[in-house]
Amino acid sequence: MKWMEDELALLAGASLERSLRDTVPVPGRAGYAVRGERRLLNLSSNDYLGLSQHPAILEAIRQSLPAEGGGAGASRLVTGNRSPYSRLEEALAAWQNREAALVFANGYMANCGVIQAVVGRGDAVFSDRLNHASIVDGIVLSRAEHARYRHNDMEHLRQLLHKHRDKRRKLIVTDAVFSMDGDRAPLRELVELKREYGANLMVDEAHSGGIYGERGEGLCSELGLGDEVDIHMGTFSKSFGVYGAYVCGSRTLIRWLVNKARPLIYSTALPPSILAGISTALELVQTERWRRDKLVASCLLFRSSLSAAGFHVGHGDSPIVPVIIGDNDRALRFSEALEENGIAAVAIRPPTVPDGTARIRFSLSADHSEAELTDAVSVICRLGLEFGVLNR
Ligand SMILES: *Cc1c(COP(=O)(O)O)cnc(C)c1O
């Protein structure tokens, strides 16, 4: 294993080595975390609605434990399919106004499983260059041709669709909100292209579910595109504050996935108590609208303050606010300085983002107050000047 040491030394030398660090939650305050001795404002979590500490969710999980036990004991197709699944899936389909829904163990497995089940050798998948790694891995596992188009570049996508027009099946897949940039996919144009070329469209709402739409259904629903999206995927691990993922679509799609999605077939079902937590979270996403409204106001405040101070924060309006730094080492040192000043904001480096675009990816939660965010902005501006991220 000498080669590993050599490669790790290279990674460390390029400020690209990663390591695991303990993070301790703060009960009742989803927007904070303790690392080492410090209580930090957590600007590096995907707990957008602050639901991970919601008492109703914790209570639902606690109450279901004695009856359901710790683990499901088998995959859903064997004996792991406890009764809460069907209730949850009916509620999900109703929420998304689709025929049917299917719960997966997590978003990574949902993406890998769906793409593998829907396309194979002789097919083509058209995928945005900045799509999430789980989509990329699903495409690789599927053995279909991987046609990557430049980020949000519909002209490039059209060229690729044209080039591969004779492929057996065609699937366009995109994040609705991009996980490291916080900007939106041009969903209306994607729908037009998928119609024109007879392709299917899959949308990953990991970072938009719970946030957009009348009842938090996501961006597709907010744009009135629900029925045009053949495969609608989202997770329970971000806005929902719990764990797991869902796919919504036609009854036929769900029947197909039950038969063909390998991560569903060959992996143990979720711990059943988690299903109780997810069901409660699904109700809260729809009923506690104030969380969405507060989050939207926070996004506006945080983005406009950083942007007014001279930071380039990208094109989005989501709770993901990237500050691109470029150099890996500087991004790391900036992140360390933020932590010393009470803010958890992790440096995101290649290969998670393209080379030369290391960044701090700030993410907001409905648990943060306006005063906390205003204070954070002044710290970020002060350190931004110190680290030459802000030029003045
Ligand atoms: C986080 C994420 C996933 C994976 O979801 P998990 O439930 O955390 O496995 C999938 N897609 C995107 C776009 C994500 O950001």
The ligand as a Gaussian input file, in Angstrom:
#p B3LYP/6-31G(d) Opt

LIG

0 1
 C      -27.003000      15.430000      -1.488000
 C      -27.398000      15.154000      -2.874000
 C      -27.782000      13.874000      -3.267000
 C      -27.630000      12.691000      -2.339000
 O      -28.614000      12.685000      -1.374000
 P      -28.383000      11.873000      -0.006000
 O      -29.753000      11.643000       0.498000
 O      -27.562000      12.759000       0.873000
 O      -27.669000      10.616000      -0.361000
 C      -28.248000      13.684000      -4.545000
 N      -28.328000      14.718000      -5.408000
 C      -27.930000      15.962000      -5.090000
 C      -28.058000      17.064000      -6.090000
 C      -27.453000      16.221000      -3.811000
 O      -27.031000      17.438000      -3.487000

